[in-house]
């Protein structure tokens, strides 16, 4: 500590400290009662405002949770709608796919260059449908009513009952959703 600061501290210690004047809380009983009532009213108002604040916070938290649930549900509905739209579009294209298959199967009667062109378009068409998730339902072996639609039945020697003998129209699915069941002929 510097010398000047020491001298200032010593002078300050020598100055007598006076007690602060007491200020009366209330001049009479009426004023004291009025102040107490104001204090009580202020405390009640504070408690009321705190309850309102707590209720507002709970309401905001509830609204936040509701919004999060809405957002999650909306994302799920949007994704499902998109998938449903894809399935609907592909279902509309299935008759064209059937026509292409009939053209390709009868191609031996037409000009070779034309046939190659049609086969190229057919491959491109089926590749694009596969990219969208379309897959053919296997229609060999045992009949499955969940995947196949038996439109004909025939007695066949040496073949187990309910075995698929022929596919009349291919069935398709997207993911685990059946778009069209395979139309088949089964053994009796």
C-alpha positions as CSV (number, residue, x, y, z in Angstrom):
1,X,0.0,0.0,0.0
2,X,1.3,3.4,-0.9
3,X,2.1,6.0,1.8
4,X,-0.7,8.4,0.6
5,X,-3.3,5.6,0.8
6,X,-2.1,4.8,4.4
7,X,-2.6,8.4,5.5
8,X,-6.0,8.6,4.0
9,X,-7.1,5.3,5.7
10,X,-5.8,6.6,9.1
11,X,-7.7,9.9,8.7
12,X,-10.9,8.0,7.8
13,X,-10.5,5.8,10.9
14,X,-10.4,8.9,13.1
15,X,-13.7,10.3,11.8
16,X,-16.6,9.4,14.1
17,X,-19.3,7.2,12.5
18,X,-22.8,8.3,13.3
19,X,-25.7,5.9,13.5
20,X,-28.3,6.4,10.9
21,X,-31.5,8.0,12.0
22,X,-34.3,5.6,12.6
23,X,-37.2,6.1,10.4
24,X,-40.5,5.2,11.9
25,X,-42.2,2.3,10.0
26,X,-45.6,3.8,10.7
27,X,-46.7,6.8,12.7
28,X,-49.8,5.1,14.1
29,X,-51.7,1.8,14.1
30,X,-53.9,2.8,11.2
31,X,-51.0,3.4,8.9
32,X,-49.3,0.1,10.0
33,X,-52.6,-1.8,9.3
34,X,-52.9,-0.1,5.9
35,X,-49.3,-1.1,5.0
36,X,-49.8,-4.7,6.1
37,X,-53.0,-4.9,4.0
38,X,-51.1,-3.5,1.0
39,X,-48.4,-6.0,1.6
40,X,-50.9,-8.9,1.8
41,X,-52.6,-7.7,-1.4
42,X,-49.3,-7.5,-3.2
43,X,-48.4,-11.0,-2.1
44,X,-51.7,-12.3,-3.2
45,X,-51.3,-10.6,-6.6
46,X,-47.8,-12.0,-6.9
47,X,-49.1,-15.6,-6.1
48,X,-51.9,-15.1,-8.6
49,X,-49.5,-13.9,-11.3
50,X,-47.1,-16.8,-10.6
51,X,-50.0,-19.3,-11.0
52,X,-50.9,-17.6,-14.3
53,X,-47.3,-17.8,-15.5
54,X,-47.1,-21.5,-14.5
55,X,-50.3,-22.2,-16.4
56,X,-49.0,-20.3,-19.5
57,X,-45.8,-22.3,-19.4
58,X,-47.7,-25.6,-19.2
59,X,-49.9,-24.5,-22.1
60,X,-46.9,-23.6,-24.2
61,X,-45.3,-26.9,-23.4
62,X,-48.5,-28.8,-24.4
63,X,-48.7,-26.8,-27.6
64,X,-45.1,-27.6,-28.4
65,X,-45.7,-31.3,-27.9
66,X,-48.9,-31.2,-30.0
67,X,-47.0,-29.5,-32.8
68,X,-44.2,-32.1,-32.7
69,X,-46.8,-34.9,-32.9
70,X,-48.5,-33.1,-35.8
71,X,-45.2,-32.7,-37.6
72,X,-44.4,-36.4,-37.2
73,X,-47.9,-37.5,-38.2
74,X,-47.8,-35.1,-41.2
75,X,-44.5,-36.5,-42.4
76,X,-45.9,-40.0,-42.2
77,X,-49.0,-39.1,-44.1
78,X,-47.0,-37.3,-46.8
79,X,-44.7,-40.3,-47.3
80,X,-47.7,-42.7,-47.4
81,X,-49.5,-40.4,-49.9
82,X,-46.4,-40.4,-52.1
83,X,-46.3,-44.2,-52.1
84,X,-50.0,-44.4,-52.8
85,X,-49.6,-42.0,-55.7
86,X,-46.8,-44.1,-57.2
87,X,-48.9,-47.3,-56.8
88,X,-51.9,-45.6,-58.5
89,X,-49.7,-44.4,-61.4
90,X,-48.2,-47.9,-61.9
91,X,-51.6,-49.5,-61.8
92,X,-52.7,-47.3,-64.6
93,X,-49.7,-48.4,-66.7
94,X,-50.2,-52.1,-66.2
95,X,-52.6,-52.6,-69.2
96,X,-49.9,-51.0,-71.4
97,X,-47.3,-53.4,-69.9
98,X,-49.7,-56.3,-70.8
99,X,-50.0,-55.0,-74.4
100,X,-46.2,-54.7,-74.7
101,X,-45.8,-58.3,-73.5
102,X,-48.4,-59.5,-76.1
103,X,-46.5,-57.6,-78.8
104,X,-43.2,-59.1,-77.8
105,X,-44.6,-62.6,-77.6
106,X,-46.0,-62.3,-81.2
107,X,-42.9,-60.6,-82.6
108,X,-41.8,-63.6,-84.7
109,X,-44.4,-62.5,-87.4
110,X,-43.0,-59.0,-87.8
111,X,-40.0,-57.2,-89.3
112,X,-36.8,-57.9,-87.2
113,X,-35.8,-54.3,-86.9
114,X,-39.3,-53.3,-85.7
115,X,-39.3,-56.2,-83.2
116,X,-35.9,-55.1,-81.8
117,X,-37.2,-51.5,-81.4
118,X,-40.3,-52.7,-79.6
119,X,-38.2,-55.0,-77.3
120,X,-35.9,-52.0,-76.5
121,X,-38.9,-49.9,-75.6
122,X,-40.3,-52.7,-73.6
123,X,-37.1,-53.2,-71.6
124,X,-36.8,-49.5,-70.9
125,X,-40.4,-49.4,-69.8
126,X,-40.0,-52.3,-67.4
127,X,-36.7,-51.0,-66.1
128,X,-38.4,-47.7,-65.2
129,X,-41.3,-49.5,-63.5
130,X,-38.8,-51.5,-61.5
131,X,-37.1,-48.3,-60.4
132,X,-40.5,-47.2,-59.0
133,X,-40.6,-50.5,-57.0
134,X,-42.7,-52.7,-59.2
135,X,-42.0,-56.4,-59.1
136,X,-43.6,-59.4,-60.7
137,X,-45.4,-61.9,-58.4
138,X,-44.0,-65.4,-58.9
139,X,-46.7,-67.7,-60.3
140,X,-45.0,-71.1,-60.2
141,X,-45.6,-74.0,-57.9
142,X,-48.3,-74.0,-55.3
143,X,-51.4,-71.7,-55.6
144,X,-51.4,-69.0,-52.9
145,X,-54.8,-67.1,-52.6
146,X,-52.9,-64.1,-51.2
147,X,-51.0,-63.7,-54.4
148,X,-52.9,-65.5,-57.1
149,X,-56.4,-65.4,-58.5
150,X,-57.5,-68.8,-59.8
151,X,-59.8,-68.2,-62.8
152,X,-59.7,-71.8,-64.3
153,X,-59.1,-75.2,-62.9
154,X,-58.3,-78.4,-64.7
155,X,-57.7,-82.0,-63.8
156,X,-54.0,-82.9,-64.5
157,X,-52.4,-86.3,-64.1
158,X,-49.3,-86.5,-62.0
159,X,-49.7,-83.0,-60.6
160,X,-50.5,-82.2,-57.1
161,X,-53.8,-80.5,-56.4
162,X,-53.8,-76.6,-56.4
163,X,-50.6,-76.4,-58.4
164,X,-50.4,-73.6,-60.9
165,X,-50.6,-74.9,-64.4
166,X,-50.5,-71.7,-66.4
167,X,-50.3,-67.9,-65.9
168,X,-53.1,-66.1,-67.8
169,X,-52.1,-62.6,-66.6
170,X,-49.1,-61.6,-64.6
171,X,-49.5,-60.2,-61.1
172,X,-47.5,-57.3,-59.7
173,X,-46.7,-55.7,-56.4
174,X,-44.9,-52.7,-55.0
175,X,-43.1,-53.4,-51.8
176,X,-45.5,-55.5,-49.8
177,X,-48.6,-54.1,-51.5
178,X,-50.3,-56.2,-54.1
179,X,-51.3,-54.1,-57.1
180,X,-52.8,-56.9,-59.1
181,X,-53.1,-60.7,-58.3
182,X,-51.8,-63.1,-60.9
183,X,-54.6,-64.7,-62.9
184,X,-53.8,-68.4,-63.1
185,X,-55.1,-71.9,-64.1
186,X,-54.7,-74.4,-61.3
187,X,-54.9,-78.2,-61.1
188,X,-57.9,-79.8,-59.3
